[in-house]
């Protein structure tokens, strides 16, 4: 008689779905500090004038500090998520370059987020915002870390998980397809460095990315199904 069961020796480590939720909450809590939905003061975009950028940081340093604190906090669970997903893929028997690409992409994304948060923290301090030249230089550096510096390696993280997961049938087909589209958009966002009109690709990677991270974190199995034969 054949009986099918699932190995009880599942992968040990943090739950990636919960890590993705924590990352999403922290990031959006930080974003909430500097985004206005009513037309009020908001974090300036790179297309705005130098005067608008300088005025914002001079006027709202405490808001920027809170944002930097939460953004740095969000980078931690994202990095742990990447490490956990890679560890679980390897536990499930995946031996492919994709998992290492995912680890590289995930850690780079987390490090760049942390760098962006540190730059924001510096910009919020007295004396920095009063120097328009230094402030603008720091602003564009921070934006590059948190913009393209996020979306391009994030695309590598997603692709690095989706491609081997597709071959080993570890994730639903719709989630793999969604992830691959997200990864392509993330890589194309590098065009924003030379084509300002392509800036929309960065949030188009970031915000749907929350959904993918949470879904993939809960969908990736903890253990390999095994078949036992008994007569």
BELFEN-V592270 format. One line per field, one symbol per residue. phi: phi as a letter, one per 30 degrees, with the letter a starting at -180 (. if undefined). A space follows every 10 residues. Layout:
phi=???
This chain:
phi=.cbcbceddd dclddddded ddeddddddd dddccccbid ebedddddde ddddddddcb dddddddded dddddddddd eddddddded ddjdbbdedd dddedddddd ddddddddde eddddejddd cedddddddd ddddddcddc ddddddeddd dddddddchc beeddddedd dddddddddd dddbbedded ddddddddde ddeddddddd ddbddbcccb c
